Amino acid sequence: MAESTPLPPASTFVVRFWQEWSATEGPRWRGRIEHVQSGESATFLNLDEMLDFVRRFGAMADDGGRPAELPP
């Protein structure tokens, strides 16, 4: 009988977005993300940076941004 692959432990993230304005760049969005279980956090300027942080914890497959599929 084949063993099923165990699910990775749950990961919880808190994400905060805000808009900043500068005279040279105009308005832009920034963000901060925190992995609740580890307490690690990072700031980001775009979605790719945020998703890179999430992938570090195995919460998403590194397959071009699509979420990992759950087993049946």
C-alpha positions in Angstrom: 0.0 0.0 0.0 1.5 3.4 -1.0 1.9 6.0 1.6 0.3 9.3 1.0 2.4 12.4 1.2 1.8 14.3 4.4 0.4 17.8 4.2 2.8 20.5 5.2 2.1 22.1 8.6 -0.3 25.0 8.5 1.1 28.5 7.8 -0.6 31.7 8.7 0.4 35.1 7.2 -0.7 38.6 8.2 -0.4 41.0 5.3 -0.7 44.8 5.5 -0.8 47.2 2.5 -0.6 51.0 2.5 -0.1 53.7 -0.1 2.7 56.1 0.1 3.2 59.3 -1.9 6.5 61.1 -2.9 7.1 64.2 -5.0 9.5 62.2 -7.3 7.6 59.0 -7.7 4.0 59.9 -7.0 1.7 57.3 -5.3 2.9 53.7 -4.8 1.8 50.7 -2.8 3.9 49.0 -0.2 3.3 46.1 2.1 4.5 44.0 5.0 4.0 40.3 5.5 4.5 38.3 8.7 4.6 34.5 9.1 2.8 34.0 12.4 4.3 30.7 13.4 7.9 31.9 13.1 7.5 35.6 13.7 9.6 36.3 10.6 8.5 39.3 8.5 9.4 41.3 5.4 8.4 44.4 3.5 7.7 44.3 -0.2 7.0 46.7 -3.1 5.3 44.2 -5.4 3.4 41.0 -5.5 6.4 38.9 -6.6 8.4 39.8 -3.5 5.4 38.9 -1.2 4.9 35.6 -3.0 8.7 34.8 -2.7 8.3 35.2 1.1 5.3 32.9 1.2 7.1 30.2 -0.9 10.0 30.2 1.7 7.6 28.5 4.1 6.4 25.9 1.6 2.9 27.4 1.5 3.0 27.6 -2.3 4.6 25.5 -5.0 7.3 27.3 -6.9 5.4 26.9 -10.2 5.0 30.4 -11.5 2.6 31.6 -8.8 -0.1 29.0 -8.9 -1.1 27.7 -5.4 -0.1 24.1 -4.6 -2.8 21.6 -5.2 -4.2 19.8 -2.2 -4.4 16.0 -2.2 -7.9 14.5 -2.7 
